[in-house]
């Protein structure tokens, strides 16, 4: 019951409650099935290192225990699935992209049209067609049409072009939540170009490795923090969607990550292999907050005041505004 409360809170009224109930009812059964079928092993992780639920304040939140860690990981998962499919006689067709869904006279999906070895083929479904669609990060038209917040960097595989989505839409399939994403903040090079197409760069994605470090802060052009830097990547990422009517525009895009020398010499920055490595090319090194403000066009007085307030609260071990570290 608590898991359902938590999921409904995260969905904010936009989720399919029946689907949530099905997920909760069958989640453990799926893990047991993979254990019995593939001999996969699952655990709940180390209580000191395991993931908590990302949206901490919501009803039903758990600090530990819901995550199931796969012990092993990597390409071995696919190898065991492939072996089982071949054992039961399932034909696996690589490099055979589907192009269209085939429907009968009643509109029911009965198969797919595809291309294999340069030839058009039709594949009849025994019972149903499952679309494992992935995302559409690398389809600029779909990104522009559906994403509510501009996306400047993607770590999605470059084959995520929305083919399955387009095939479903072509026969009138219902869609939902295409304006949302499972996203993360990313470091971008300078100068920032708001009209530039999205890039593909794994190194610059921030899963929380950098933002949460002591001696760092993230501010907008007014020099103000706008989120808990230590929150989960997908949670923090949503803070970029704050639209400022007085600008107008997205108030927190672009934001600026600032860290002090202690941070830079003890932790890693994107692309570094050791803390002593030179600062990454897309980082600006300065001796004062004033220099940083001037370089990035940040309100200098706002930045000075924000850092002073954060430092004063840090001495007390608290962050009364965004509750970082709690």
N, C-alpha and C positions, 0 to 999 in steps of 0.2 A: 504493500500500500504506500509506503514512504517513497519507494522508487517511482511509482506512478505520479505521486504528488510532485516529486522533483522534476520529472520529465515534462509534466504539464506546465510547471513554472518556467522551465527553460524555453518551451515552445511558445509561451506568451499568447496562447489562444489560437495559434496557427497550426498546431499539430493535429494529427489524426489519432484520437484517443484509442480507437479500436486497434490501430497498428501498434501503439505503445503497449497496450495490454498483451497483444500477441507476442511482442518482443520480450517483454518481461516473463511471460508464462513459459516461453520456449528457449530462453537464453541458455539456461543451464543444460537443458536437454540437448541443445546443439553441441555444447562442449563435450558432453558425455558421448555423443555420437561420433565426434571427431576422435575422441580417445579410443573408442571401441573399433572404429573403422580404420584409422590411420596410425593408431598407437601414439597419438600426440599427447603431450603432457602439459597440464595447465596448473598454474599456481596463482596465489593472490599477491605475490611479491613480498618484498621485505617491508614490514610496517614502517621502518625508518626512511625508506626510499620510495615506497609506492606512491602512485598518484592519488590525489584526493579528487572528489568531484570538482569540476571547474567553477561552477557558480555557487560560491560558498554561502551566501546569505539565504538562499532559497529553502523553503520548507522541504524536508525530506533529504537534505544534504547529508553526506557521509564523508568524514575526513579520511577514511580508509576502509577497504574491504570489498568494494564493488568491481575493481579492476581485475580481470583475469589475464595474467601474463602467460604468453606462449613460451615454453622453455625450448629453445633451439632457434627457431626463426630462420630467416634467409630463404634461399632458393630451395632448401629441403622440403618446404611445404608443398611447392608445386610438384616436385618430383614424386612425392607420395600420392598426391591427387592424380597425377598423370598415370602412374602405375596402376592405381585402382580403376581408373576409367578404361584403360586398355584391358585389364583383367576381365571386366564385365562387358567388353565389346563396344565401347563408345568410340566413335571415330572422332579424332581431334584434327581439325583443319586449320593450320596456321596460315597466315598471309592470305586469308580469304575474307575480305571485308564485306559485311552485309551492306546493301545499298537501299533496299526497300522492304517493307513488310507486305506480304501477300495476303489478301483477304478474300473470303468467299462471297457469294451473292447476298449473304446475311450480314456482311461486315465483320465477321469473326476472323481473327488472324489465324491462318493455317500454315504459314511458312515464311521464308525469307528469300529474297533475291540477293545474290552475291556475285563476287568476281573471284575466280580461282585460276591461277596460271594464265591470266589475261583473258579468260573466257567467262561469259555470263552464265550463271547456273541458278537453278531454283532448288531450294531444300525444303521438303515437306516436314512439318512438325508432327510428331506422334500425338502429343497432347497439347502443348502450348509453346510459345516463344517467350523466353526471358531476355529482357534487354538489360545487360550490365553496362549502363551508359557512361559511367565516369562523369567527368565534368566537361565544360566547354571553354576552358581557359584560353585555348589557342584558336578560338574562332572569334575574331574581333567584332564581327557583326552581332553575334549572340551576346558577347560581353557588353557591348554598348546598349543592346536592346533590353537586357534583363538586370544587370547588376546595378544596385541602387547607389553604390559608392564606387568611384573609379579605382581600378586595379592597375598598379604600376609594375608589379613583379609577380611572377607565378613560379611555383616549384612543381607544378603538375607536369606529368609526362607530356611530351609534345604531340602525342596521338589523341589527347583529350580535345577533340574538335566538335563534340556535340552531335555526332552522327546518329546515335541512338535516339536522342531527343528529337532531332529533325524527322526521323522515320516515324516516331510515335505521333508527333504533331501532324504529319501528313495524312494520317488516318483518323484524326480527331481525338487523340488520346488526351486525357486531362493532365494538367501540370500544376505544380504548386511550389511556392517558396523559391522560385528561380532568382529572386532578387537577393537572396542570402548566400553566404558562403562559409565554408570551414576554412578560415583564413588566419594569417599570422602577419605581424609587422615585418617589414623588410628595410634594410639599409639600401639607399639609392645614391648613386654618384651625383656630383654637382656639374653644372648648375641644374636644379630641378626644373623639368619641363612638364607642365601639367597636360600638355597635348601629346606627349610622346607615347608611342605604343608600348604595351606591356613587354617587359623583358623576361628572360628565363634564366634565373640564377639561384642555384641551391645555396651557395655560400652565404649570401646576404640575408637569408631568412632567419628570423629570430624566434625560436621556440621558447624563449625565456632564459636562455643562457646568459644574455648580456643585460637585459633590462633590470633583472632582479639583483644585480650585484651592488654591494655597498659602495658608495662613492660615485653613483651615477644618478642621472635624472633625465627625464624627457619633458620638453616644453614645446608649446606652440609659438607662433610669431609674437604673441604678446608677452612671452617669457613665463607663461603660466603652465603649471602641470595640469593635466586634464584626465588622469586616470592613475590607478594603482599600478606602478611599473612592474610589480611582482605578480600581478594577476596572470592567469593562464593566457597563452597566446591568442586563442580564439576570442576570449573575453576582452582583452586589451584591444584587439583589432577593431572591435565594434565602436570604440571611442572615436575612431577616425571619421565616423559618419555624422558627427555633430555639425549641423549646418548653421552658419552665422548669417542672420538676415542683414546685419549692418555692413558686412563686407562688400557684396554677398559672396558666399562660397563656403567650402568646408573649412571650419575654423582650425582644425588640427592637421591639415594636409598642406605642406609637409610639416612634420614635427622634427625636432632636433634632439638627438641623443648626445648628452654631455657627460663625460666622466673625468675624474681627477687623476693625478699622477699615480697615486696609490693603486687605484683600480687598473690603470694601464700597465703597470709594472708587475702586477701580481696575477691578473686574470688575462683571458684571451679576448681579442677583438676579432671580428669576422675576417677570415682569411689568414690569421696568424697561426703559426705552429708552436710558438713559444712566446711568453709574455715579453721577452726582451727584443722580439722582432720589431722592425720599424712599423710605425702606424700604417694601416692600410691606406692605399692611394686615395680612397674617397673619404678620408678623415682629415679634419683641419686641426692643427696643433697650435695652441695659443697659451699665453701666460696669464691671462686674466679673463674674467667674465665680460669685460667691456670689449675685448678683442673679438670674442665669440659673438657677442651681440651685433657688432658692426659687420662682421663677415657674413652672418646669416640673415641680417636684416631683422633681428629680434629687438623688441622694445627693451633697451638697456636697463631702465629703472625697474621695469617689471621683472626682469630676470634677476637682478640683484636682490630685490625684495623676496622673490620666491625661494632663492637659494638660502638666504638668511633665515627665512621662516622654517625651511626644511631642516637646516642644521640645528636650529634652536630646539625643534621638536625631537630631533634625533638624539640629542643629549639626554632627553627625558625618555628615550626609547619608545617614542610614539609617533604616529602620523594621524592626527585627528581629522584631517580632510579626506584622505583616501585609504587610510588603515593599512598602509604598506607594512608588511612584516608581522601582522597579527595572525 
